[in-house]
Amino acid sequence: MMIFVFLIMLLLESYLVMKFCSFIEPKMYWKYRFLGPFALLIPGVLKPGGSKYVLATACGAAVLFATGLYVFEMAELVRG
């Protein structure tokens, strides 16, 4: 069951990454490309509404990481 939840969350995370990438303004991002992901913090790089997808992607990545740890590492420790 947890592997199924992990796969669903992986698909959701892929959708969120594609969604927030569609909100990036290419010309502005190209000017600040040397900053990497921190360029998204500069006003004008994201179109209006894109910051909520960046936040959702960050939260989703943290939950996906925790679920992956539980499924593949900690499940054996919990069961004993």
C-alpha positions as CSV (number, residue, x, y, z in Angstrom):
1,M,0.0,0.0,0.0
2,M,2.8,2.5,0.9
3,I,4.5,1.8,-2.4
4,F,1.3,2.7,-4.2
5,V,1.1,6.0,-2.2
6,F,4.7,6.6,-3.1
7,L,4.1,6.2,-6.8
8,I,1.0,8.4,-6.7
9,M,3.1,11.1,-4.9
10,L,5.8,10.7,-7.5
11,L,3.3,11.4,-10.3
12,L,1.9,14.4,-8.4
13,E,5.4,15.8,-7.9
14,S,6.1,15.4,-11.6
15,Y,2.9,17.3,-12.5
16,L,3.8,20.1,-10.0
17,V,7.3,20.5,-11.5
18,M,5.9,20.7,-15.0
19,K,3.3,23.2,-13.9
20,F,5.7,25.6,-12.2
21,C,8.1,25.3,-15.1
22,S,5.4,26.6,-17.3
23,F,5.2,29.8,-15.2
24,I,8.9,30.7,-15.7
25,E,9.5,33.7,-17.9
26,P,12.3,32.5,-20.2
27,K,13.9,35.9,-21.0
28,M,14.1,37.0,-17.4
29,Y,15.3,33.6,-16.2
30,W,18.0,33.6,-18.8
31,K,19.4,36.9,-17.4
32,Y,19.7,35.3,-13.9
33,R,20.5,31.7,-14.9
34,F,23.8,31.7,-13.0
35,L,21.7,31.8,-9.8
36,G,20.2,28.5,-10.6
37,P,17.0,27.8,-8.6
38,F,17.5,31.0,-6.6
39,A,16.6,33.0,-9.7
40,L,13.0,32.1,-9.0
41,L,13.1,34.5,-6.0
42,I,13.8,37.5,-8.2
43,P,10.6,39.4,-9.1
44,G,9.6,39.1,-12.7
45,V,11.1,35.7,-13.3
46,L,7.8,33.9,-12.5
47,K,4.6,34.8,-14.1
48,P,1.7,35.7,-11.7
49,G,0.5,32.7,-9.8
50,G,3.7,30.7,-10.3
51,S,4.9,31.1,-6.7
52,K,2.2,28.9,-5.3
53,Y,3.3,26.0,-7.6
54,V,6.9,26.6,-6.5
55,L,5.8,26.3,-2.9
56,A,3.7,23.3,-3.6
57,T,6.6,21.6,-5.4
58,A,8.9,22.2,-2.5
59,C,6.4,20.9,0.0
60,G,5.6,17.9,-2.2
61,A,9.3,17.1,-2.6
62,A,9.7,17.1,1.2
63,V,6.8,14.8,1.7
64,L,7.9,12.6,-1.2
65,F,11.4,12.3,0.4
66,A,9.9,11.4,3.8
67,T,7.6,8.8,2.3
68,G,10.5,7.3,0.3
69,L,12.6,7.1,3.5
70,Y,9.7,5.3,5.3
71,V,8.9,2.9,2.4
72,F,12.5,1.9,1.6
73,E,14.5,2.4,4.8
74,M,12.4,2.9,8.0
75,A,9.7,0.3,7.3
76,E,12.1,-2.5,8.4
77,L,13.0,-0.7,11.6
78,V,9.4,-0.1,12.5
79,R,8.4,-3.7,12.0
80,G,11.3,-4.9,14.1
